[in-house]
Structure formats: C-alpha cells, structure tokens
Amino acid sequence: MRPDTQRPEWVESLEADLNDRCDEIRPVSGGDIADSYRVDLASGDRLFAKVYSGGPPGIGEAESKGLEWLREVDALRVPAVYGHGLDWLALEWIEPARPHTDFADRLGSGLARLHRQSRTAFGFDEDNWIGSLPQSNAQRASWDSFYAECRLRPLQRRAESAGTLSREVIRLLDEVIETMPERVGPSEAPSRLHGDLWSGNLMIDESGSPCLIDPAVYAGHREVDLAMMKLFGGFGRRVFDAYQEAFPLSPGSSERVDLYQVYPLLVHVCLFGASYVDRLEHALRAALDRK
C-alpha cells in the first residue's frame, strides 16, 4: 500500500496512535482470526500489524495486555507492543531465522522460568479470548474449580448448543467435571501461562531464540501449557527434558496429559466442528482411565 492509496481506518488510527506515517504496508502470512501486515514507518521502524476484521470487540486490547503480562517476566522473548486500537494491534517486527543449536534448551528452561512466576489465584484480571472464543478468567482459589467451571463447562455448553457432542461425550465430560478434585494432581501455586502454546504460536527470532506470540493468558496449572505442546506436536523431547531439569513436574504428570488436553480439544470442537469429537472422546476416556 503506497501513501497515495486510500487508507483503511485502522491505518489512520495506527498513524495517529504512533504519531508516525505508514510508508508501506504489505500483507504477510499468520493468524486465523486476523489479517497480518508488515508496516514500514516513515521513521524507519518496521512493525507487525494484526487487523481483526469482524473479530470480537476488544480482542486486540486483550492480546496486548496478555503480551505485556508475559513480558513482565524475563523468561522468553515476547514481542513488544507498540499500540492498539479497536480492531488492530501493532507489535515489534520479528525477523524469523533458523534455530540456534541450543534452541530446545532455551525454550524448555525459559518456559520453566515463566511458570515459576506464581500468582495468588487462578485466573486473570479480566476475561480474554482463545482464538475467537471468549475465555472466562474469573479468579478462583482452587485449580480444580477453575478448570472445571471456567474452562470446560462453558465450552461444553457451547458445543452442546451447537449440537456437536454426542450423548456419550456429554456424559464423559460431566463425569470428568464432577470428579475434577481427584484428577488434577498435587496442589501447586498458579503459574503464568501462555494459554495457547502450540507450535504455530512459537517463533524463532533473528538470534535463533524462541519467541512467544498469540497468547491466551491466565494463571493456571503449568501442566496445561505442556499438554497443549504435546497435542499437535512440533516440540522435540529435549524441550520437555530441559523443562523438567529446570522445574521438575509433580508425580503423575504424564497421567494428566489427557485431562489437560480436553480443554484445547473442546476449543477445536467449538471452532472447527465434529471432526475433533472422536479425539475429544479419546482424551476424556483416557482422563477417566477407561478404554
């Protein structure tokens, strides 16, 4: 987009917010719920802009707060926020590169440092989104209550209303939720979570180091981030070994992976439909230790 072309409202809003002019705007790949752009400013800076066309109101502001919350901890690189509007978010430009030889160690130990930053309650200061789905962050003192009532139950209701779940899957979900206290493992302090940590939300920056993007943050059980990382692959074993060396997991953690994959699988059922229901049912049966 050249300076003499008609400017969308988000461009005018960004320019006013940054007190700078967009000299060139080019579409780039990235994001399911937003259009992405490389923005070259008259000042010489280069930004990454996300534009949420038709997205939930306030999603850009929520993402900016999540990024800043993760940046408070000197654990892993997180893009700096330059500004945001009603339907856009401007971040520092990260130039992708090949991973450094110790990339896996940096990621595993860095994630452990992030998770060591404990909070007083499970949840977050305000609600946000995971993808385009609302995510309740009402703060609770117990993890079993938070995971059951703020994570699983709302998406169960959504999927039921859409007619996506079978009676058997609904029954299994009800059983998991009703017996949650006996399934979540030893008590732990709430950790700072990325909240949507699959391989697509991890970048390799210009130094070959890991960089976290597109979070759905809250304070929760750290095994949730690790279970999400194992759901669709993309993370080598060394990442998890480095994490374990830096911040050992509680006994029985491997037996809870399926339990903590139920939430992202419910997210996928709600976003993408019945193709994920069989995998959800498998996770529920495994969480209940039933074949």
FIMI-264293 format. One record per residue: residue in one letter; x, y, z of N, C-alpha, C, O in turn. Coordinates in pm, whole numbers, padded with zeros to 5 digits, always signed. Layout:
BEGIN
AXYZXYZXYZXYZ;...
END
This chain:
BEGIN
M+00085-00119+00000+00000+00000+00000+00089+00124+00000+00170+00142+00090;R+00074+00207-00097+00153+00327-00109+00082+00445-00046-00040+00439-00025;P+00155+00556-00013+00094+00669+00055-00022+00732-00019-00108+00794+00043;D-00025+00718-00154-00131+00785-00228-00256+00699-00245-00353+00744-00307;T-00257+00577-00190-00376+00493-00198-00470+00525-00083-00431+00584+00018;Q-00597+00484-00101-00695+00508+00004-00659+00429+00129-00626+00310+00120;R-00664+00493+00244-00618+00431+00368-00735+00378+00449-00831+00451+00475;P-00728+00251+00489-00831+00198+00579-00828+00272+00713-00730+00336+00748;E-00939+00261+00784-00949+00331+00913-00842+00286+01010-00791+00367+01087;W-00806+00157+01008-00706+00109+01104-00570+00173+01080-00494+00195+01174;V-00538+00204+00953-00412+00269+00923-00410+00410+00980-00311+00452+01040;E-00519+00483+00960-00527+00618+01016-00519+00615+01168-00455+00701+01229;S-00583+00516+01229-00580+00505+01374-00440+00472+01423-00394+00528+01523;L-00371+00382+01353-00234+00346+01390-00141+00466+01377-00060+00492+01466;E-00152+00539+01268-00066+00655+01247-00088+00760+01357+00008+00818+01407;A-00214+00783+01393-00243+00880+01498-00188+00834+01632-00136+00914+01710;D-00200+00703+01659-00156+00650+01786-00003+00655+01799+00049+00682+01907;L+00067+00630+01689+00213+00625+01692+00276+00759+01655+00397+00777+01668;N+00193+00853+01608+00245+00981+01560+00354+00960+01456+00461+01020+01461;D+00323+00873+01362+00416+00838+01255+00333+00805+01132+00211+00789+01141;R+00398+00795+01017+00326+00767+00893+00366+00631+00839+00483+00593+00844;C+00268+00558+00787+00292+00430+00725+00334+00453+00581+00253+00495+00498;D+00459+00426+00551+00508+00444+00415+00472+00327+00325+00443+00345+00207;E+00474+00206+00382+00442+00089+00301+00380-00018+00390+00424-00042+00502;I+00276-00083+00337+00206-00189+00410+00193-00309+00318+00138-00298+00208;R+00243-00423+00363+00239-00544+00283+00173-00657+00361+00209-00681+00476;P+00077-00728+00301+00019-00845+00368+00124-00952+00389+00210-00974+00304;V+00117-01019+00505+00205-01132+00534+00119-01245+00589+00004-01223+00627;S+00175-01363+00593+00101-01478+00645+00100-01474+00797+00185-01411+00861;G+00002-01543+00855-00005-01554+01001-00140-01515+01055-00195-01412+01019;G-00192-01601+01143-00316-01569+01213-00439-01627+01145-00452-01623+01023;D-00531-01682+01227-00656-01736+01176-00772-01637+01187-00867-01644+01109;I-00764-01547+01283-00877-01457+01307-00842-01312+01278-00920-01222+01308;A-00724-01288+01220-00682-01152+01190-00604-01150+01060-00540-01248+01023;D-00611-01036+00990-00524-01014+00875-00392-00957+00926-00391-00875+01018;S-00282-01000+00867-00149-00962+00916-00074-00881+00811-00085-00906+00691;Y+00003-00783+00859+00074-00693+00769+00213-00659+00823+00235-00653+00944;R+00305-00637+00730+00432-00573+00762+00416-00426+00731+00376-00388+00621;V+00447-00343+00830+00428-00198+00816+00562-00128+00829+00629-00139+00932;D+00602-00056+00725+00724+00026+00729+00683+00170+00754+00608+00229+00677;L+00735+00227+00863+00701+00363+00903+00800+00464+00847+00914+00430+00814;A+00754+00588+00837+00840+00695+00787+00963+00714+00875+01068+00756+00826;S+00951+00682+01004+01064+00696+01097+01173+00593+01073+01283+00605+01127;G+01142+00491+00993+01238+00384+00968+01207+00257+01044+01267+00153+01017;D+01114+00262+01140+01076+00143+01214+00993+00049+01127+00925+00093+01034;R+00998-00077+01158+00916-00178+01091+00832-00248+01197+00885-00290+01300;L+00702-00262+01173+00609-00320+01268+00536-00438+01207+00531-00455+01085;F+00479-00520+01295+00386-00624+01256+00248-00581+01304+00229-00557+01423;A+00153-00572+01213+00018-00527+01248-00082-00639+01227-00081-00706+01124;K-00169-00659+01325-00279-00753+01314-00409-00674+01310-00431-00587+01393;V-00494-00705+01214-00621-00634+01198-00733-00736+01211-00743-00829+01131;Y-00817-00719+01313-00922-00815+01345-01051-00776+01274-01143-00723+01336;S-01057-00800+01146-01177-00765+01069-01294-00852+01113-01293-00974+01091;G-01393-00791+01173-01509-00866+01219-01485-00950+01342-01570-01031+01378;G-01370-00933+01408-01339-01010+01528-01414-00956+01650-01477-00851+01642;P-01407-01028+01762-01474-00983+01883-01423-00846+01927-01302-00824+01926;P-01510-00755+01967-01466-00623+02013-01371-00635+02133-01399-00708+02228;G-01260-00564+02127-01165-00564+02237-01060-00672+02233-00978-00680+02324;I-01060-00755+02130-00965-00866+02128-00821-00817+02113-00729-00878+02167;G-00801-00706+02040-00666-00652+02026-00612-00600+02157-00495-00623+02190;E-00694-00532+02233-00652-00481+02363-00622-00597+02458-00525-00593+02533;A-00706-00701+02455-00684-00816+02541-00553-00886+02508-00479-00926+02598;E-00523-00899+02379-00397-00964+02340-00278-00879+02383-00176-00932+02427;S-00291-00746+02369-00180-00659+02409-00152-00672+02558-00036-00674+02600;K-00258-00682+02640-00239-00699+02784-00174-00833+02816-00091-00844+02906;G-00213-00936+02741-00153-01066+02763-00006-01068+02729+00075-01127+02802;L+00030-01005+02619+00171-00996+02581+00252-00920+02686+00361-00963+02723;E+00199-00809+02732+00270-00730+02833+00284-00809+02963+00385-00797+03032;W+00185-00887+02996+00190-00969+03119+00300-01073+03110+00369-01099+03209;L+00317-01132+02992+00425-01228+02974+00561-01158+02971+00660-01214+03018;R+00566-01038+02917+00692-00964+02907+00742-00917+03043+00860-00886+03058;E+00653-00912+03142+00696-00872+03276+00800-00967+03333+00879-00930+03421;V+00800-01089+03284+00892-01191+03331+01005-01205+03229+00979-01223+03110;D+01127-01197+03274+01241-01212+03185+01269-01360+03166+01366-01414+03220;A+01182-01425+03086+01192-01570+03070+01217-01607+02924+01318-01669+02892;L+01125-01568+02838+01135-01591+02694+01099-01461+02623+01026-01378+02677;R+01149-01445+02502+01118-01324+02428+00970-01321+02392+00912-01422+02352;V+00910-01204+02407+00772-01178+02370+00773-01044+02296+00835-00950+02343;P+00705-01034+02181+00710-00908+02105+00661-00789+02187+00564-00799+02263;A+00729-00676+02172+00687-00552+02237+00563-00498+02167+00551-00506+02045;V+00472-00441+02245+00350-00382+02191+00375-00234+02162+00416-00159+02251;Y+00351-00194+02038+00368-00054+02001+00238+00025+02019+00242+00145+02047;G+00126-00041+02004-00002+00027+02019-00115-00064+01978-00093-00169+01919;H-00238-00023+02009-00355-00100+01967-00474-00007+01956-00481+00097+02021;G-00569-00047+01873-00695+00024+01857-00811-00072+01876-00793-00182+01930;L-00929-00031+01832-01045-00117+01848-01032-00247+01770-01081-00351+01815;D-00968-00241+01654-00961-00360+01570-00821-00387+01517-00806-00458+01418;W-00717-00333+01582-00580-00358+01536-00484-00364+01653-00511-00314+01762;L-00369-00427+01626-00263-00440+01725-00131-00428+01651-00110-00496+01550;A-00041-00343+01700+00089-00322+01637+00199-00372+01730+00206-00332+01846;L+00284-00460+01678+00392-00522+01755+00526-00499+01687+00532-00464+01569;E+00632-00518+01763+00764-00510+01700+00776-00620+01595+00720-00729+01610;W+00849-00591+01491+00872-00687+01384+00979-00786+01428+01088-00746+01470;I+00949-00916+01417+01045-01021+01448+01089-01085+01316+01007-01140+01243;E+01217-01076+01287+01268-01135+01164+01298-01283+01190+01386-01314+01270;P+01227-01374+01123+01246-01517+01152+01381-01567+01101+01435-01516+01003;A+01434-01667+01171+01563-01725+01135+01563-01873+01172+01462-01926+01218;R+01674-01937+01152+01690-02077+01189+01719-02088+01338+01779-01998+01396;P+01679-02199+01402+01701-02213+01546+01848-02227+01581+01925-02290+01508;H+01886-02167+01693+02021-02185+01747+02038-02330+01791+01939-02400+01815;T+02160-02374+01802+02185-02514+01839+02127-02551+01976+02093-02666+01999;D+02114-02452+02065+02057-02483+02196+01914-02427+02209+01869-02395+02319;F+01845-02417+02096+01708-02363+02094+01617-02439+02190+01544-02378+02268;A+01621-02572+02186+01533-02653+02271+01560-02627+02419+01467-02619+02498;D+01687-02615+02456+01721-02586+02595+01670-02449+02636+01617-02431+02746;R+01686-02351+02548+01638-02216+02578+01487-02214+02596+01435-02147+02686;L+01416-02288+02511+01271-02291+02521+01226-02361+02649+01142-02309+02722;G+01280-02479+02676+01238-02554+02794+01270-02483+02924+01184-02473+03011;S+01392-02433+02937+01430-02364+03061+01359-02229+03072+01323-02187+03182;G+01338-02161+02958+01267-02034+02962+01122-02050+03003+01069-01969+03080;L+01057-02153+02951+00918-02179+02991+00910-02212+03139+00816-02172+03207;A+01008-02285+03189+01012-02316+03332+01023-02187+03414+00958-02174+03517;R+01105-02092+03369+01117-01964+03441+00986-01888+03439+00947-01827+03539;L+00917-01891+03327+00786-01825+03319+00689-01888+03417+00620-01817+03490;H+00684-02019+03421+00589-02089+03507+00623-02074+03655+00534-02088+03740;R+00747-02047+03687+00785-02028+03828+00730-01898+03885+00728-01879+04007;Q+00685-01808+03800+00628-01682+03847+00485-01707+03894+00391-01701+03815;S+00471-01735+04020+00342-01776+04074+00251-01656+04103+00298-01544+04120;R+00122-01683+04106+00019-01583+04136-00060-01629+04259-00044-01742+04306;T-00144-01540+04310-00219-01573+04431-00349-01646+04403-00405-01710+04492;A-00400-01637+04279-00527-01701+04245-00522-01748+04100-00444-01698+04019;F-00605-01845+04070-00617-01893+03933-00709-01800+03855-00815-01762+03904;G-00668-01764+03734-00747-01674+03652-00664-01556+03606-00542-01565+03595;F-00730-01445+03581-00662-01326+03532-00747-01206+03571-00860-01220+03616;D-00691-01086+03552-00761-00964+03593-00887-00940+03511-00979-00873+03557;E-00892-00995+03391-01010-00979+03306-01021-01097+03211-00925-01171+03192;D-01139-01113+03151-01159-01219+03054-01083-01186+02926-01049-01070+02900;N-01057-01289+02845-00994-01267+02715-01047-01371+02617-01158-01420+02633;W-00968-01403+02516-01012-01497+02412-00906-01602+02387-00787-01578+02405;I-00952-01719+02344-00862-01819+02286-00914-01840+02145-01023-01892+02126;G-00835-01800+02047-00888-01788+01912-00995-01682+01912-00973-01571+01960;S-01112-01715+01859-01225-01621+01861-01326-01655+01970-01434-01597+01974;L-01291-01749+02059-01383-01791+02164-01357-01713+02292-01241-01695+02331;P-01461-01666+02359-01442-01599+02488-01387-01695+02591-01424-01812+02594;Q-01299-01644+02676-01234-01726+02778-01254-01658+02914-01203-01550+02939;S-01330-01725+03001-01359-01670+03133-01238-01685+03224-01182-01793+03237;N-01199-01574+03287-01085-01576+03378-01124-01535+03519-01042-01482+03594;A-01251-01560+03556-01296-01529+03691-01204-01597+03792-01187-01719+03787;Q-01146-01520+03882-01043-01574+03970-01102-01667+04076-01206-01639+04136;R-01033-01778+04096-01075-01878+04194-00955-01925+04273-00841-01920+04227;A-00982-01972+04394-00873-02014+04483-00825-02154+04451-00710-02187+04481;S-00910-02240+04391-00871-02378+04366-00864-02405+04216-00948-02357+04139;W-00763-02482+04176-00744-02513+04035-00854-02605+03982-00901-02586+03870;D-00896-02704+04061-00998-02795+04011-01127-02721+03979-01193-02752+03880;S-01163-02623+04062-01283-02544+04036-01266-02456+03912-01357-02445+03831;F-01149-02394+03898-01125-02307+03783-01128-02386+03653-01195-02346+03557;Y-01057-02499+03649-01050-02576+03525-01188-02632+03488-01224-02636+03370;A-01263-02675+03588-01395-02732+03561-01495-02626+03516-01563-02643+03415;E-01504-02515+03591-01612-02419+03571-01577-02301+03480-01667-02239+03423;C-01449-02270+03467-01410-02157+03381-01350-02201+03249-01333-02119+03158;R-01317-02328+03237-01260-02378+03114-01351-02481+03046-01398-02458+02935;L-01378-02592+03112-01452-02698+03045-01601-02671+03033-01659-02688+02925;R-01664-02629+03142-01809-02617+03140-01861-02516+03036-01958-02547+02966;P-01801-02396+03023-01854-02302+02923-01847-02356+02780-01939-02334+02702;L-01739-02425+02746-01728-02477+02610-01815-02601+02590-01862-02626+02479;Q-01836-02678+02696-01931-02788+02687-02069-02735+02651-02136-02788+02563;R-02112-02630+02720-02244-02571+02692-02250-02520+02548-02351-02539+02480;R-02144-02456+02503-02142-02403+02366-02153-02516+02264-02231-02507+02169;A-02075-02621+02284-02077-02733+02190-02210-02808+02195-02260-02853+02091;E-02268-02821+02314-02400-02884+02325-02505-02803+02250-02587-02860+02179;S-02501-02671+02266-02599-02585+02199-02587-02595+02048-02687-02583+01976;A-02465-02617+02000-02443-02631+01856-02478-02771+01806-02476-02796+01685;G-02510-02862+01898-02545-02998+01859-02427-03080+01813-02444-03176+01737;T-02306-03044+01858-02185-03110+01810-02149-03235+01889-02085-03325+01835;L-02190-03242+02015-02147-03351+02103-02252-03461+02110-02372-03435+02114;S-02204-03585+02112-02294-03698+02133-02332-03707+02281-02269-03644+02366;R-02435-03784+02309-02475-03803+02449-02363-03867+02531-02345-03835+02648;E-02289-03957+02468-02181-04025+02539-02069-03927+02575-02017-03932+02686;V-02032-03839+02484-01928-03740+02513-01975-03644+02621-01898-03605+02709;I-02101-03605+02616-02155-03517+02721-02148-03587+02856-02113-03525+02957;R-02183-03716+02858-02177-03791+02983-02034-03799+03036-02011-03781+03156;L-01939-03824+02948-01799-03832+02989-01749-03697+03041-01677-03692+03141;L-01786-03590+02974-01748-03456+03021-01806-03428+03159-01737-03377+03247;D-01932-03463+03177-01995-03441+03308-01919-03518+03416-01898-03466+03526;E-01880-03640+03385-01810-03721+03485-01673-03662+03517-01634-03656+03634;V-01601-03618+03415-01471-03556+03439-01486-03431+03526-01410-03412+03621;I-01583-03348+03494-01602-03223+03568-01644-03251+03712-01594-03187+03805;E-01734-03344+03730-01784-03373+03865-01679-03439+03954-01687-03429+04076;T-01582-03504+03895-01477-03571+03973-01342-03498+03962-01238-03556+03992;M-01344-03373+03920-01221-03299+03894-01126-03295+04014-01005-03312+03994;P-01173-03273+04139-01078-03263+04250-00985-03382+04264-00871-03366+04308;E-01031-03500+04228-00947-03619+04243-00856-03644+04123-00779-03740+04122;R-00866-03558+04020-00792-03584+03896-00679-03485+03869-00592-03514+03787;V-00679-03369+03934-00586-03261+03895-00446-03275+03952-00357-03199+03915;G-00425-03370+04043-00291-03391+04095-00260-03306+04217-00347-03237+04270;P-00134-03310+04261-00093-03235+04381-00116-03086+04364-00107-03032+04253;S-00146-03020+04474-00170-02876+04472-00042-02801+04434+00066-02831+04484;E-00057-02702+04346+00054-02617+04307+00007-02473+04302-00112-02446+04286;A+00100-02380+04317+00067-02238+04305+00034-02207+04159+00090-02270+04069;P-00055-02112+04134-00087-02074+03996+00036-02019+03923+00109-01936+03976;S+00057-02067+03801+00168-02022+03718+00119-01928+03609+00003-01934+03568;R+00209-01841+03562+00178-01761+03443+00181-01853+03322+00283-01916+03292;L+00069-01861+03251+00058-01947+03135+00047-01866+03007-00013-01758+03006;H+00105-01919+02900+00079-01864+02768-00067-01890+02732-00136-01800+02683;G-00114-02012+02755-00254-02044+02740-00295-02104+02607-00401-02164+02596;D-00211-02088+02504-00243-02144+02372-00113-02184+02304-00086-02144+02190;L-00033-02263+02373+00104-02287+02333+00117-02408+02241+00160-02515+02283;W+00077-02390+02116+00106-02489+02013+00219-02433+01925+00257-02317+01940;S+00272-02515+01836+00392-02476+01762+00370-02353+01674+00465-02280+01646;G+00247-02329+01631+00219-02212+01549+00228-02081+01625+00233-01974+01564;N+00230-02088+01757+00242-01967+01839+00381-01951+01898+00401-01885+02000;L+00477-02013+01832+00617-02000+01869+00696-01958+01746+00687-02022+01641;M+00773-01851+01758+00859-01806+01650+01006-01830+01686+01041-01846+01803;I+01089-01831+01585+01235-01833+01603+01285-01697+01558+01274-01662+01441;D+01342-01619+01650+01380-01483+01616+01515-01479+01544+01575-01583+01516;E+01561-01357+01516+01681-01339+01436+01807-01395+01501+01906-01420+01433;S+01804-01416+01634+01920-01475+01703+01907-01627+01717+01995-01692+01774;G+01797-01683+01664+01775-01825+01677+01711-01867+01807+01710-01985+01841;S+01656-01769+01881+01595-01795+02011+01444-01804+02000+01386-01752+01904;P+01377-01869+02096+01231-01879+02094+01164-01747+02127+01214-01669+02209;C+01050-01723+02064+00971-01603+02087+00824-01643+02089+00775-01703+01994;L+00754-01611+02198+00614-01648+02214+00522-01543+02154+00544-01423+02174;I+00420-01586+02080+00322-01495+02021+00181-01547+02047+00164-01660+02092;D+00082-01464+02019-00061-01500+02021-00104-01573+02149-00157-01684+02142;P-00083-01513+02265-00120-01583+02389-00268-01573+02421-00341-01491+02365;A-00311-01660+02512-00445-01655+02572-00424-01668+02723-00464-01769+02782;V-00363-01570+02784-00300-01583+02915-00399-01599+03030-00515-01558+03022;Y-00349-01660+03136-00414-01664+03266-00318-01732+03361-00218-01790+03318;A-00347-01727+03489-00271-01802+03588-00340-01937+03606-00458-01944+03641;G-00265-02043+03583-00325-02176+03590-00222-02281+03623-00110-02249+03663;H-00259-02406+03606-00168-02518+03632-00071-02529+03515-00113-02532+03400;R+00057-02534+03545+00159-02530+03439+00153-02649+03346+00201-02642+03233;E+00094-02761+03391+00084-02877+03304-00007-02852+03184-00002-02925+03086;V-00090-02748+03191-00179-02715+03079-00097-02673+02957-00121-02721+02846;D+00000-02583+02976+00084-02541+02864+00159-02660+02804+00167-02673+02682;L+00212-02745+02889+00289-02860+02842+00201-02961+02769+00243-03021+02670;A+00079-02981+02816-00014-03073+02749-00052-03020+02612-00064-03097+02516;M-00071-02889+02602-00103-02829+02473+00013-02847+02375-00009-02874+02257;M+00135-02834+02423+00253-02852+02338+00261-02994+02282+00316-03014+02174;K+00207-03091+02355+00212-03230+02312+00093-03269+02224+00093-03377+02164;L-00007-03184+02215-00131-03222+02147-00113-03235+01997-00157-03333+01937;F-00048-03138+01935-00033-03139+01789+00113-03153+01746+00143-03144+01627;G+00204-03175+01840+00344-03197+01808+00418-03068+01775+00368-02958+01797;G+00539-03085+01722+00620-02970+01685+00726-02933+01786+00807-02843+01761;F+00728-03000+01902+00826-02973+02006+00904-03101+02033+00845-03205+02064;G+01035-03093+02023+01118-03211+02044+01128-03250+02191+01098-03170+02280;R+01171-03372+02215+01180-03422+02351+01274-03338+02438+01252-03324+02558;R+01379-03283+02376+01476-03206+02454+01411-03085+02521+01454-03044+02629;V+01308-03028+02460+01237-02914+02521+01180-02956+02656+01196-02885+02755;F+01114-03071+02659+01050-03117+02782+01153-03163+02884+01133-03146+03005;D+01262-03221+02837+01369-03261+02929+01432-03138+02995+01459-03138+03116;A+01456-03033+02915+01515-02911+02971+01420-02847+03072+01464-02794+03174;Y+01290-02853+03043+01191-02802+03139+01197-02881+03269+01202-02823+03378;Q+01197-03011+03257+01198-03098+03376+01323-03074+03460+01315-03076+03583;E+01437-03052+03396+01560-03025+03469+01553-02894+03545+01608-02882+03655;A+01485-02795+03487+01477-02663+03549+01366-02654+03653+01380-02581+03751;F+01256-02726+03632+01138-02713+03718+01064-02846+03717+00965-02860+03645;P+01109-02944+03795+01052-03079+03790+00900-03080+03813+00848-03007+03897;L+00832-03163+03737+00687-03174+03748+00649-03262+03866+00728-03343+03914;S+00527-03245+03912+00476-03324+04024+00454-03468+03980+00432-03494+03862;P+00458-03561+04075+00434-03702+04041+00301-03721+03969+00202-03655+04001;G+00300-03810+03871+00177-03841+03797+00145-03746+03684+00037-03755+03625;S+00237-03656+03650+00207-03556+03546+00176-03621+03412+00090-03572+03339;S+00245-03729+03378+00222-03794+03249+00082-03853+03240+00026-03867+03131;E+00024-03887+03355-00111-03942+03357-00218-03834+03345-00335-03865+03325;R-00179-03707+03356-00276-03598+03348-00273-03525+03213-00348-03430+03193;V-00188-03569+03122-00179-03502+02992-00314-03501+02921-00357-03398+02869;D-00382-03616+02919-00513-03625+02852-00614-03531+02916-00692-03466+02845;L-00615-03523+03048-00706-03434+03118-00688-03290+03071-00785-03218+03048;Y-00562-03248+03059-00536-03109+03024-00538-03083+02874-00525-02969+02829;Q-00555-03191+02795-00580-03172+02652-00729-03162+02621-00766-03129+02508;V-00813-03191+02719-00957-03181+02697-00996-03038+02661-01078-03017+02571;Y-00939-02939+02729-00978-02801+02701-00943-02758+02558-01032-02712+02487;P-00817-02772+02512-00790-02732+02373-00868-02813+02272-00901-02762+02164;L-00898-02940+02303-00980-03018+02210-01124-02966+02206-01185-02963+02099;L-01177-02925+02319-01309-02860+02319-01306-02730+02240-01401-02699+02168;V-01197-02654+02253-01182-02533+02172-01192-02567+02023-01262-02499+01948;H-01122-02671+01982-01124-02709+01841-01261-02761+01797-01303-02736+01684;V-01329-02831+01885-01466-02874+01853-01555-02752+01829-01633-02750+01734;C-01543-02653+01916-01628-02533+01904-01592-02450+01781-01680-02389+01719;L-01464-02447+01746-01421-02364+01633-01435-02435+01499-01470-02373+01399;F-01406-02566+01498-01394-02637+01370-01491-02753+01351-01496-02813+01244;G-01569-02784+01455-01675-02880+01436-01644-03022+01476-01549-03050+01550;A-01728-03114+01426-01734-03251+01474-01610-03333+01441-01595-03442+01497;S-01523-03287+01355-01405-03367+01319-01312-03391+01438-01229-03481+01434;Y-01326-03311+01543-01241-03327+01662-01311-03402+01776-01250-03424+01881;V-01436-03442+01756-01510-03504+01865-01452-03640+01903-01445-03672+02022;D-01412-03721+01806-01355-03852+01838-01228-03838+01922-01206-03913+02017;R-01146-03741+01886-01023-03721+01963-01055-03670+02103-00988-03707+02200;L-01158-03587+02114-01202-03541+02246-01251-03658+02329-01217-03668+02447;E-01330-03746+02269-01380-03861+02344-01265-03950+02391-01268-04001+02503;H-01164-03968+02305-01048-04049+02345-00978-03986+02466-00940-04057+02559;A-00960-03853+02464-00893-03786+02576-00974-03798+02704-00918-03818+02811;L-01106-03787+02693-01193-03799+02810-01184-03940+02870-01174-03955+02991;R-01188-04041+02785-01179-04179+02834-01043-04203+02899-01034-04271+03001;A-00938-04150+02840-00805-04167+02898-00795-04093+03031-00733-04143+03126;A-00854-03975+03039-00852-03899+03164-00926-03975+03275-00889-03967+03392;L-01029-04048+03237-01105-04129+03331-01046-04270+03345-01098-04353+03420;D-00937-04295+03272-00870-04425+03271-00964-04534+03223-00972-04642+03282;R-01037-04502+03114-01128-04601+03055-01098-04612+02906-01075-04511+02839;K-01097-04731+02853-01069-04756+02712-01198-04758+02633-01195-04778+02511;
END
